[in-house]
Amino acid sequence: MRGFTLLEMLVVLVILGMAAAMVVPPLARTVDRVREAGELDDVRRALERLPLQARKQGRALAFPAGAVLPAQDRPWPEGWRVLAVTPLRIEASGFCHGGEVQASGPVGSRRWRLSAPDCRAEDADAP
């Protein structure tokens, strides 16, 4: 019966360490991108829930151009801020007059066009 020598085991460990060093950085970047995409989705969904919030509160929500939109039912993801680029008004009935908003976060920003009558968020930067 023959076992492994210490040198053979060290060579295998060095090879595994080198392989791990090549895999871990791209994997960490992928995890960051997935987290960022999730945060953007959270902000977009919160914007699309504005008509529901207006109906729940029984009052119109109005944001002039340049106003910071407060988070309605739960806070924005950490480090995110949403500004009204154009005036935005949602009636107490939930009717959205449409407008444009810009969300800025730790990784950049995104502009969305909120369309009437339901405040559906469409990427304003898309062609």
NORQUIJO-V992845 format. One record per residue. N is the residue number from 1. RES is the residue in one letter. SS is DSSP state (helix for helix, strand for strand, loop for the rest). PSI is psi in whole degrees, -180 to 180 (999 if undefined). Layout:
n=N res=RES ss=SS psi=PSI
n=N res=RES ss=SS psi=PSI
This chain:
n=1 res=M ss=loop psi=133
n=2 res=R ss=loop psi=136
n=3 res=G ss=loop psi=-169
n=4 res=F ss=loop psi=145
n=5 res=T ss=loop psi=162
n=6 res=L ss=helix psi=-39
n=7 res=L ss=helix psi=-42
n=8 res=E ss=helix psi=-42
n=9 res=M ss=helix psi=-39
n=10 res=L ss=helix psi=-41
n=11 res=V ss=helix psi=-44
n=12 res=V ss=helix psi=-43
n=13 res=L ss=helix psi=-39
n=14 res=V ss=helix psi=-43
n=15 res=I ss=helix psi=-44
n=16 res=L ss=helix psi=-39
n=17 res=G ss=helix psi=-41
n=18 res=M ss=helix psi=-40
n=19 res=A ss=helix psi=-42
n=20 res=A ss=helix psi=-39
n=21 res=A ss=helix psi=-29
n=22 res=M ss=helix psi=-27
n=23 res=V ss=helix psi=-36
n=24 res=V ss=helix psi=-48
n=25 res=P ss=helix psi=-47
n=26 res=P ss=helix psi=-34
n=27 res=L ss=helix psi=-40
n=28 res=A ss=helix psi=-40
n=29 res=R ss=helix psi=-38
n=30 res=T ss=helix psi=-43
n=31 res=V ss=helix psi=-42
n=32 res=D ss=helix psi=-43
n=33 res=R ss=helix psi=-39
n=34 res=V ss=helix psi=-42
n=35 res=R ss=helix psi=-45
n=36 res=E ss=helix psi=-42
n=37 res=A ss=helix psi=-38
n=38 res=G ss=helix psi=-41
n=39 res=E ss=helix psi=-43
n=40 res=L ss=helix psi=-41
n=41 res=D ss=helix psi=-40
n=42 res=D ss=helix psi=-44
n=43 res=V ss=helix psi=-45
n=44 res=R ss=helix psi=-45
n=45 res=R ss=helix psi=-38
n=46 res=A ss=helix psi=-39
n=47 res=L ss=helix psi=-40
n=48 res=E ss=helix psi=-16
n=49 res=R ss=loop psi=-1
n=50 res=L ss=helix psi=-43
n=51 res=P ss=helix psi=-38
n=52 res=L ss=helix psi=-42
n=53 res=Q ss=helix psi=-41
n=54 res=A ss=helix psi=-43
n=55 res=R ss=helix psi=-42
n=56 res=K ss=helix psi=-41
n=57 res=Q ss=helix psi=-18
n=58 res=G ss=loop psi=25
n=59 res=R ss=loop psi=157
n=60 res=A ss=loop psi=149
n=61 res=L ss=strand psi=125
n=62 res=A ss=strand psi=132
n=63 res=F ss=strand psi=116
n=64 res=P ss=loop psi=163
n=65 res=A ss=loop psi=134
n=66 res=G ss=loop psi=-7
n=67 res=A ss=loop psi=145
n=68 res=V ss=strand psi=126
n=69 res=L ss=loop psi=126
n=70 res=P ss=loop psi=149
n=71 res=A ss=loop psi=137
n=72 res=Q ss=loop psi=-63
n=73 res=D ss=loop psi=-21
n=74 res=R ss=loop psi=155
n=75 res=P ss=loop psi=154
n=76 res=W ss=loop psi=157
n=77 res=P ss=loop psi=151
n=78 res=E ss=loop psi=130
n=79 res=G ss=loop psi=-2
n=80 res=W ss=loop psi=148
n=81 res=R ss=strand psi=139
n=82 res=V ss=strand psi=127
n=83 res=L ss=strand psi=145
n=84 res=A ss=strand psi=118
n=85 res=V ss=loop psi=-41
n=86 res=T ss=loop psi=162
n=87 res=P ss=loop psi=141
n=88 res=L ss=strand psi=128
n=89 res=R ss=strand psi=132
n=90 res=I ss=strand psi=121
n=91 res=E ss=loop psi=162
n=92 res=A ss=loop psi=-24
n=93 res=S ss=loop psi=-11
n=94 res=G ss=loop psi=-3
n=95 res=F ss=loop psi=126
n=96 res=C ss=strand psi=126
n=97 res=H ss=loop psi=-8
n=98 res=G ss=loop psi=165
n=99 res=G ss=strand psi=-171
n=100 res=E ss=strand psi=138
n=101 res=V ss=strand psi=158
n=102 res=Q ss=strand psi=125
n=103 res=A ss=strand psi=127
n=104 res=S ss=strand psi=135
n=105 res=G ss=strand psi=-171
n=106 res=P ss=loop psi=-21
n=107 res=V ss=loop psi=4
n=108 res=G ss=strand psi=-159
n=109 res=S ss=strand psi=163
n=110 res=R ss=strand psi=139
n=111 res=R ss=strand psi=135
n=112 res=W ss=strand psi=143
n=113 res=R ss=strand psi=121
n=114 res=L ss=strand psi=119
n=115 res=S ss=strand psi=149
n=116 res=A ss=loop psi=150
n=117 res=P ss=loop psi=-1
n=118 res=D ss=loop psi=7
n=119 res=C ss=loop psi=34
n=120 res=R ss=strand psi=130
n=121 res=A ss=strand psi=123
n=122 res=E ss=strand psi=143
n=123 res=D ss=strand psi=115
n=124 res=A ss=loop psi=-18
n=125 res=D ss=loop psi=-12
n=126 res=A ss=loop psi=150
n=127 res=P ss=loop psi=999
